[in-house]
Amino acid sequence: MNTLFGEKKEGATKIVLTKVDEYPEAPISLGTTLSNFTGDWRTFIPVIDDSKCVKCYICWKFCPEPAIYIREDGYVAVDYDYCKGCGICANECPTNAITMEKEEK
């Protein structure tokens, strides 16, 4: 399955740490992993218009999750399992190739 279009990964589970001794000794960033879905609570999703995209990758650089990936053809795509719908990518896009649309659940 491909998550670039919002499909859930099969067999993925969320990690829940319940005891203090389960946490690492040093601060870590969990990053984007199979077990760290973060896109469940968003209201808006970014939709990318490839015809307006100039492949500057500013959206990819500014995505805080990161949920934007560069496809093999050089254009960007959104992994909706991890996108929080913050709109930073749409705000930073110099060509307005990204619009934020109300998510239908």
BELSULFEN-V328874 format. One line per field, one symbol per residue. phi: phi as a letter, one per 30 degrees, with the letter a starting at -180 (. if undefined). psi: psi as a letter, one per 20 degrees, with the letter a starting at -180 (. if undefined). A space follows every 10 residues. Layout:
BEGIN
phi: ???
psi: ???
END
This chain:
BEGIN
phi: .ccdcidddd idbccbccbe dddddcdbcd icbecbdbcd cdccbdbcce dcdchdiddd dcddddccbc dddjdcbccd dcdcidided ddddchdccc bddcc
psi: qpiikjpqpp jqqqpopiqh ihqqhqqrph aorhjlpjji jrhqqpppoh hipjlijhgg hioigpipqp rhjirqrpoi hipikhjggh hioijkipqp qppo.
END
